[in-house]
């Protein structure tokens, strides 16, 4: 009599119901909150640091004292492409590697360009105000 060959049974688990929750509360500069909220709404984006920046007028010229920025992580190239596409007229993106993670920094040219970005169609209204 031939022995029946045993095959391993593949176990498939049904996904559990999940719910997004807020795990912590942080202080964010008021004028950059819409950008931070929008970035955090994107898939796999985690914001790390931000600053709304400071400009001043010196002898009739605008001087950027501190640029507005948001530093974040994002492993998905399609999401990064979306962010870059929206940022292209308002600032630039810098990249660094720190503590085994690639970090991106969205930097705005001036506080006016930050405000223009927020008021543009690029930031959904639900993240403004």
N, C-alpha and C positions, 0 to 999 in steps of 0.2 A: 504494500500500500504506500503510495506517495504521500509525503508530508505536504500539507498545505503551506504555502509561503505566506508568512506574516508580513503585512505592510503596516507601516506606522500611520496612525490616524492623524490627520492635520486638524489641529484645534483652531477654530476661528472664534474669536471673542467679539461679541457685539460691543460697539463703542458705548461708553457711558455718556449720559447726558452731562453737559458741562454748562457752566455759567461764568461769564467774565466778571471778575471782582476787582476792586481796588485794594491793593495790598499796602499802599503807603501814601501819605500825603507829603508833598514837598512844597517849598517856597519857590516861586518862579516870578521873575520880573514881569510886571503887569503888561508891558507893551509887546512881549514876545509870547505870551500865553497862547494866542491862536495858532502860532506856528508849532509850538510844543504839542498842543492837543492834536493838531492835524497829523504830525509825524507819528505820534503814539497810536493813532487810529489805523495806520498802515500796517499791513501784515509783517510781522517779525521785526518791526522797528522798535528800538528801545532808546529813549533819549537819556543822556548822561549829565550834560551840563548845558547851561544857556545863559545869555546876557542880552539885554535889550540895547546895549551900546550907549555911547554918549558922543554927541557932536557939539561943536560950538563955533561961533563966528569970530574970527580973528582978522582984524583989518579988512573987513568986508568979504573974507573968504571962509568957506565952510571947511573946518578942520575936524577930522575924525579922531576923537580922543581914544575911544575904545570901540571897535566894530561890534555890531550886533551879530550873535552867532548861536547856533545850536549844535552840540556834539552828540552823535548818536551811533548806534551799531545797526547793521542790517545785512544779513547774509544773502539776501535775494537780489540778484542782478536786475530783474525786471522792476522791482520796487525802486531800486537805486536809479534806474533809468527814468522812471516817472518823476522822482524828486529832482534829478538834474534837469529834466526838460522844463519843469516849472520854475526852477531857480535861474535859468540861463540869462534872463534879462535883468536880474536883481542883485546878483552877487556871484560867488564862486564856491566850489567845494574843494576842501583839502582832505587828505587822507593820511593817517598815521597808524602805526602798529604799536600797541602798548599792552603789556601783561597778557600776551597771547591772544589779542583781539585786534581786529581791524576797526578803527574808529573813523567816522566821517565828520567833518565840520562844515556846516552850511554857514557861510559868512556873507553878510549883507554889506554893500558898498557904504551906505550911510543909514542913519535912522530913518531918513525919508524913504529910501528904497525898501527898508523893512516894512514901513507903513504902507507903501504902494503895493508890496507883495501881499500883505494881509488884506488890503482892500480889493485886490484883483480877484478874478474868477478862480484863481488857483487854490484859494483857501475857502472851503465850503462855509456858508453862512452860519451853520450850526456851531462852528468853532470860534466865531467872532463875538465880541461883546460879553 
